[in-house]
Amino acid sequence: MAECFGYNIENHHHALAGAEACAVIATHLLWIMAKDLFKRYIWLVDTIYQADGMTFDDINDRWLKSSLSDGNSLPKKTFHNHKDAIQDIFNIVIECDAKEGYKYYIQNSEDISNGSLRGWLLNTFTVSNLINESQKLKNRIHLEEIPSGQHYLAPIIEAIRDSVKIEITYQSYWKDHPSTFEIEPYFIKIFKQRWYVIAYSEGVSKILIYALDRIQQLSITSNKLDYPKDFSPEDYFYNCYGIINEEKISPCTVKIKTNSFQAQYLKGLPLHHSQKEIEATDEMSIFEYYIKPAFDFRKELLSMGAEIEVLEPEWFREEMTKVIENMNRA
């Protein structure tokens, strides 16, 4: 090789350095290409999903308006290659409905809309793409800050994948000094901009929740863990709001009354999957939940102030009343 990307190679030493330079540059170019392809895949899925079905001509028209196109049409062969890659990478299936005028649609769209990891990733990357394409507007897009700790996500996911325990040094809010111990990570969850790992603790023989921003050190061990075959992360929090699953509290029917203004917020963004509006007038609405009325749920209701009232159960109503009385005395 006499020349590589404009660099002359004169001897063996330079040849070796040149080869390494070529490898680095080639790797960087491949990364750029992969990154661009990933953006294309995200754009294509989001475009079809938001439209709920569109022809190839419609897709191409939207493509030409995107900064990803550079003013060039989307070849049909490239479209089909992207479609196949999307299915392989995301397991999102794009089908064509000949009966509806050959419109393309997301066959398993419920996997995106039901709060799954796939939907969360798609939304995250879609927003990221939009922000990157709108650099002139970056000062006009304000995001919430995420507490430190997210850098522990990668090793925790790695430990979950390999079914091994992790050792953490953890500073609880309820203790004066941090403690170091091993846990068996089962799954991770995000709630109100904070990441948590839900893990089995041998020290107390039960499942506990650890906030990543309170972890001071973390290391992956070689100690294997046995993930329970009958354990389901979805079932674990099914009757809960937030990140706390209090064993002493059983799920029950909770009814709250809200004014008509707050009712619109609850209908637009339900607090829980069990939420039902069971009564409504021009002035108020009554919502029903089947839920554990634990710490996080109580805090959320209190944050709504005088716009809500707990009706049932009586013990929860009394508990909320005592909290409000204590607040008034403070």
DODOVEX-560373 format. One record per residue (C-alpha): residue number from 1; x negated, y negated, z negated. Coordinates in steps of 0.25 Angstrom, whole numbers. Example, Ala and Ser with C-alpha at 12.3 -4.5 7.8 and 13.67 -1.06 7.14 Angstrom:
% DODOVEX-560373
+-----+-------+-------+-------+
: seq :     x :     y :     z :
+-----+-------+-------+-------+
:   1 :   -49 :    18 :   -31 :
:   2 :   -55 :     4 :   -29 :
+-----+-------+-------+-------+
This chain:
% DODOVEX-560373
+-----+-------+-------+-------+
: seq :     x :     y :     z :
+-----+-------+-------+-------+
:   1 :     0 :     0 :     0 :
:   2 :    -7 :   -13 :     4 :
:   3 :     4 :   -23 :     0 :
:   4 :    16 :   -23 :    -9 :
:   5 :    26 :   -35 :   -11 :
:   6 :    15 :   -44 :    -6 :
:   7 :     3 :   -39 :   -15 :
:   8 :    -9 :   -34 :    -8 :
:   9 :   -16 :   -22 :   -14 :
:  10 :   -31 :   -21 :   -12 :
:  11 :   -36 :   -10 :   -20 :
:  12 :   -31 :     2 :   -29 :
:  13 :   -29 :    -6 :   -41 :
:  14 :   -21 :   -17 :   -34 :
:  15 :   -14 :    -6 :   -27 :
:  16 :   -10 :     0 :   -40 :
:  17 :    -6 :   -14 :   -45 :
:  18 :     2 :   -16 :   -32 :
:  19 :     9 :    -3 :   -33 :
:  20 :    13 :    -7 :   -47 :
:  21 :    18 :   -21 :   -43 :
:  22 :    26 :   -14 :   -31 :
:  23 :    32 :    -5 :   -41 :
:  24 :    36 :   -16 :   -51 :
:  25 :    42 :   -25 :   -39 :
:  26 :    49 :   -13 :   -33 :
:  27 :    55 :    -9 :   -47 :
:  28 :    59 :   -24 :   -49 :
:  29 :    66 :   -24 :   -35 :
:  30 :    73 :   -11 :   -38 :
:  31 :    78 :   -17 :   -51 :
:  32 :    83 :   -30 :   -43 :
:  33 :    90 :   -21 :   -33 :
:  34 :    96 :   -12 :   -44 :
:  35 :   101 :   -25 :   -51 :
:  36 :   107 :   -30 :   -39 :
:  37 :   114 :   -17 :   -36 :
:  38 :   119 :   -17 :   -50 :
:  39 :   125 :   -31 :   -49 :
:  40 :   132 :   -26 :   -36 :
:  41 :   138 :   -14 :   -42 :
:  42 :   144 :   -23 :   -54 :
:  43 :   149 :   -33 :   -44 :
:  44 :   156 :   -22 :   -36 :
:  45 :   163 :   -15 :   -48 :
:  46 :   167 :   -28 :   -54 :
:  47 :   173 :   -34 :   -41 :
:  48 :   181 :   -22 :   -38 :
:  49 :   185 :   -20 :   -52 :
:  50 :   190 :   -34 :   -53 :
:  51 :   198 :   -34 :   -40 :
:  52 :   204 :   -21 :   -44 :
:  53 :   202 :   -16 :   -29 :
:  54 :   197 :   -23 :   -17 :
:  55 :   193 :   -19 :    -2 :
:  56 :   179 :   -19 :     2 :
:  57 :   181 :   -32 :    10 :
:  58 :   186 :   -38 :    -3 :
:  59 :   173 :   -33 :   -10 :
:  60 :   164 :   -38 :     1 :
:  61 :   171 :   -52 :     0 :
:  62 :   168 :   -53 :   -15 :
:  63 :   154 :   -47 :   -13 :
:  64 :   151 :   -59 :    -3 :
:  65 :   155 :   -69 :   -14 :
:  66 :   146 :   -63 :   -24 :
:  67 :   131 :   -67 :   -25 :
:  68 :   127 :   -53 :   -24 :
:  69 :   131 :   -52 :   -10 :
:  70 :   121 :   -63 :    -5 :
:  71 :   131 :   -66 :     6 :
:  72 :   131 :   -52 :    12 :
:  73 :   142 :   -42 :    13 :
:  74 :   143 :   -30 :     5 :
:  75 :   141 :   -18 :    15 :
:  76 :   151 :    -7 :    13 :
:  77 :   140 :     4 :    12 :
:  78 :   134 :    -4 :     0 :
:  79 :   147 :    -6 :    -6 :
:  80 :   149 :     9 :    -6 :
:  81 :   135 :    11 :   -11 :
:  82 :   138 :     2 :   -23 :
:  83 :   151 :     9 :   -26 :
:  84 :   144 :    22 :   -27 :
:  85 :   133 :    16 :   -36 :
:  86 :   144 :    10 :   -45 :
:  87 :   150 :    23 :   -47 :
:  88 :   137 :    30 :   -50 :
:  89 :   132 :    19 :   -60 :
:  90 :   145 :    14 :   -67 :
:  91 :   154 :    26 :   -64 :
:  92 :   164 :    15 :   -58 :
:  93 :   171 :    21 :   -46 :
:  94 :   175 :    12 :   -34 :
:  95 :   186 :    18 :   -25 :
:  96 :   193 :    13 :   -13 :
:  97 :   208 :    14 :   -12 :
:  98 :   212 :    16 :     3 :
:  99 :   227 :    14 :     0 :
: 100 :   224 :     0 :    -6 :
: 101 :   217 :    -5 :     6 :
: 102 :   204 :     1 :     3 :
: 103 :   202 :    -6 :   -10 :
: 104 :   190 :    -3 :   -19 :
: 105 :   193 :    -1 :   -34 :
: 106 :   187 :     4 :   -47 :
: 107 :   193 :    18 :   -49 :
: 108 :   189 :    19 :   -63 :
: 109 :   192 :     4 :   -67 :
: 110 :   197 :     8 :   -81 :
: 111 :   183 :    11 :   -84 :
: 112 :   179 :    -3 :   -82 :
: 113 :   191 :    -9 :   -89 :
: 114 :   192 :     0 :  -102 :
: 115 :   181 :    -6 :  -110 :
: 116 :   171 :     5 :  -106 :
: 117 :   156 :     3 :  -105 :
: 118 :   157 :     3 :   -90 :
: 119 :   166 :    -9 :   -90 :
: 120 :   158 :   -16 :  -100 :
: 121 :   145 :   -14 :   -92 :
: 122 :   152 :   -19 :   -79 :
: 123 :   158 :   -31 :   -86 :
: 124 :   144 :   -35 :   -91 :
: 125 :   137 :   -33 :   -78 :
: 126 :   147 :   -40 :   -71 :
: 127 :   146 :   -53 :   -80 :
: 128 :   131 :   -52 :   -79 :
: 129 :   132 :   -52 :   -64 :
: 130 :   141 :   -64 :   -64 :
: 131 :   132 :   -72 :   -73 :
: 132 :   120 :   -68 :   -65 :
: 133 :   127 :   -73 :   -52 :
: 134 :   131 :   -86 :   -59 :
: 135 :   118 :   -91 :   -64 :
: 136 :   123 :  -105 :   -62 :
: 137 :   134 :  -103 :   -72 :
: 138 :   125 :   -96 :   -83 :
: 139 :   126 :  -107 :   -92 :
: 140 :   141 :  -107 :   -91 :
: 141 :   142 :   -92 :   -95 :
: 142 :   141 :   -90 :  -110 :
: 143 :   140 :   -77 :  -116 :
: 144 :   141 :   -72 :  -131 :
: 145 :   128 :   -69 :  -137 :
: 146 :   126 :   -54 :  -141 :
: 147 :   118 :   -52 :  -154 :
: 148 :   104 :   -45 :  -154 :
: 149 :   104 :   -30 :  -154 :
: 150 :   108 :   -27 :  -139 :
: 151 :    94 :   -23 :  -136 :
: 152 :    97 :   -11 :  -145 :
: 153 :   107 :    -6 :  -135 :
: 154 :    98 :     1 :  -125 :
: 155 :    91 :    10 :  -136 :
: 156 :   105 :    13 :  -142 :
: 157 :   111 :    17 :  -129 :
: 158 :    98 :    26 :  -126 :
: 159 :   100 :    33 :  -140 :
: 160 :   115 :    35 :  -137 :
: 161 :   111 :    41 :  -123 :
: 162 :   100 :    50 :  -129 :
: 163 :   108 :    54 :  -142 :
: 164 :    98 :    50 :  -151 :
: 165 :    98 :    42 :  -164 :
: 166 :    93 :    28 :  -166 :
: 167 :    86 :    21 :  -178 :
: 168 :    90 :     7 :  -181 :
: 169 :    86 :    -3 :  -191 :
: 170 :    99 :   -10 :  -194 :
: 171 :   103 :   -22 :  -202 :
: 172 :   117 :   -21 :  -207 :
: 173 :   125 :   -34 :  -211 :
: 174 :   128 :   -27 :  -224 :
: 175 :   114 :   -24 :  -228 :
: 176 :   102 :   -33 :  -232 :
: 177 :    92 :   -24 :  -225 :
: 178 :    91 :   -16 :  -212 :
: 179 :    91 :    -1 :  -212 :
: 180 :    84 :     9 :  -203 :
: 181 :    92 :    22 :  -199 :
: 182 :    96 :    31 :  -188 :
: 183 :   109 :    31 :  -181 :
: 184 :   116 :    40 :  -170 :
: 185 :   121 :    30 :  -160 :
: 186 :   134 :    34 :  -154 :
: 187 :   138 :    22 :  -146 :
: 188 :   137 :     7 :  -144 :
: 189 :   148 :    -4 :  -144 :
: 190 :   149 :   -19 :  -142 :
: 191 :   158 :   -27 :  -150 :
: 192 :   159 :   -43 :  -151 :
: 193 :   145 :   -44 :  -144 :
: 194 :   138 :   -34 :  -153 :
: 195 :   133 :   -21 :  -150 :
: 196 :   135 :    -9 :  -160 :
: 197 :   130 :     5 :  -160 :
: 198 :   139 :    15 :  -166 :
: 199 :   131 :    26 :  -173 :
: 200 :   132 :    38 :  -182 :
: 201 :   124 :    35 :  -195 :
: 202 :   118 :    47 :  -202 :
: 203 :   116 :    39 :  -214 :
: 204 :   131 :    37 :  -217 :
: 205 :   136 :    48 :  -208 :
: 206 :   145 :    40 :  -200 :
: 207 :   146 :    31 :  -188 :
: 208 :   142 :    16 :  -190 :
: 209 :   141 :     4 :  -181 :
: 210 :   128 :    -4 :  -179 :
: 211 :   127 :   -17 :  -173 :
: 212 :   115 :   -18 :  -164 :
: 213 :   112 :   -33 :  -168 :
: 214 :   109 :   -27 :  -182 :
: 215 :    99 :   -17 :  -177 :
: 216 :    85 :   -22 :  -180 :
: 217 :    77 :   -10 :  -175 :
: 218 :    82 :     2 :  -166 :
: 219 :    74 :    15 :  -161 :
: 220 :    79 :    27 :  -154 :
: 221 :    76 :    40 :  -161 :
: 222 :    74 :    54 :  -156 :
: 223 :    84 :    60 :  -166 :
: 224 :    96 :    65 :  -158 :
: 225 :   110 :    62 :  -162 :
: 226 :   123 :    71 :  -160 :
: 227 :   134 :    62 :  -154 :
: 228 :   147 :    68 :  -158 :
: 229 :   155 :    74 :  -147 :
: 230 :   168 :    69 :  -152 :
: 231 :   164 :    55 :  -154 :
: 232 :   170 :    44 :  -145 :
: 233 :   165 :    29 :  -146 :
: 234 :   178 :    25 :  -140 :
: 235 :   186 :    33 :  -151 :
: 236 :   177 :    28 :  -162 :
: 237 :   182 :    13 :  -160 :
: 238 :   195 :    16 :  -154 :
: 239 :   203 :    11 :  -166 :
: 240 :   194 :     0 :  -169 :
: 241 :   191 :   -14 :  -166 :
: 242 :   177 :   -19 :  -165 :
: 243 :   165 :   -11 :  -170 :
: 244 :   170 :    -6 :  -184 :
: 245 :   177 :     8 :  -186 :
: 246 :   180 :     8 :  -200 :
: 247 :   183 :    22 :  -205 :
: 248 :   191 :    18 :  -217 :
: 249 :   201 :    11 :  -208 :
: 250 :   211 :    19 :  -199 :
: 251 :   217 :    14 :  -186 :
: 252 :   231 :     8 :  -188 :
: 253 :   241 :    -1 :  -181 :
: 254 :   238 :   -15 :  -183 :
: 255 :   248 :   -26 :  -179 :
: 256 :   244 :   -41 :  -178 :
: 257 :   252 :   -53 :  -174 :
: 258 :   246 :   -64 :  -165 :
: 259 :   251 :   -77 :  -160 :
: 260 :   254 :   -78 :  -145 :
: 261 :   240 :   -85 :  -142 :
: 262 :   232 :   -74 :  -149 :
: 263 :   240 :   -63 :  -143 :
: 264 :   235 :   -67 :  -129 :
: 265 :   221 :   -65 :  -133 :
: 266 :   224 :   -51 :  -139 :
: 267 :   231 :   -47 :  -126 :
: 268 :   220 :   -52 :  -118 :
: 269 :   209 :   -45 :  -126 :
: 270 :   215 :   -34 :  -135 :
: 271 :   208 :   -31 :  -148 :
: 272 :   210 :   -16 :  -147 :
: 273 :   214 :    -6 :  -137 :
: 274 :   226 :    -3 :  -146 :
: 275 :   232 :   -17 :  -145 :
: 276 :   247 :   -18 :  -142 :
: 277 :   255 :   -31 :  -142 :
: 278 :   268 :   -25 :  -148 :
: 279 :   276 :   -39 :  -150 :
: 280 :   275 :   -52 :  -143 :
: 281 :   283 :   -65 :  -144 :
: 282 :   279 :   -79 :  -139 :
: 283 :   273 :   -82 :  -152 :
: 284 :   266 :   -70 :  -156 :
: 285 :   261 :   -55 :  -153 :
: 286 :   260 :   -43 :  -161 :
: 287 :   248 :   -33 :  -158 :
: 288 :   246 :   -19 :  -162 :
: 289 :   233 :   -11 :  -164 :
: 290 :   230 :     3 :  -168 :
: 291 :   216 :     0 :  -174 :
: 292 :   207 :     0 :  -186 :
: 293 :   209 :   -13 :  -192 :
: 294 :   194 :   -14 :  -197 :
: 295 :   184 :   -25 :  -199 :
: 296 :   182 :   -30 :  -184 :
: 297 :   197 :   -30 :  -181 :
: 298 :   200 :   -38 :  -194 :
: 299 :   189 :   -48 :  -190 :
: 300 :   195 :   -49 :  -176 :
: 301 :   209 :   -52 :  -181 :
: 302 :   204 :   -62 :  -191 :
: 303 :   197 :   -69 :  -180 :
: 304 :   210 :   -73 :  -174 :
: 305 :   214 :   -81 :  -186 :
: 306 :   229 :   -85 :  -188 :
: 307 :   233 :   -80 :  -174 :
: 308 :   235 :   -66 :  -179 :
: 309 :   242 :   -59 :  -190 :
: 310 :   240 :   -44 :  -194 :
: 311 :   253 :   -37 :  -196 :
: 312 :   250 :   -23 :  -199 :
: 313 :   245 :   -15 :  -206 :
: 314 :   247 :   -22 :  -219 :
: 315 :   234 :   -18 :  -225 :
: 316 :   227 :   -25 :  -213 :
: 317 :   236 :   -37 :  -214 :
: 318 :   232 :   -38 :  -229 :
: 319 :   217 :   -37 :  -226 :
: 320 :   218 :   -48 :  -216 :
: 321 :   226 :   -57 :  -225 :
: 322 :   215 :   -55 :  -236 :
: 323 :   204 :   -58 :  -227 :
: 324 :   211 :   -71 :  -222 :
: 325 :   214 :   -75 :  -237 :
: 326 :   199 :   -73 :  -240 :
: 327 :   195 :   -82 :  -228 :
: 328 :   205 :   -93 :  -233 :
: 329 :   199 :   -92 :  -247 :
: 330 :   184 :   -93 :  -242 :
+-----+-------+-------+-------+
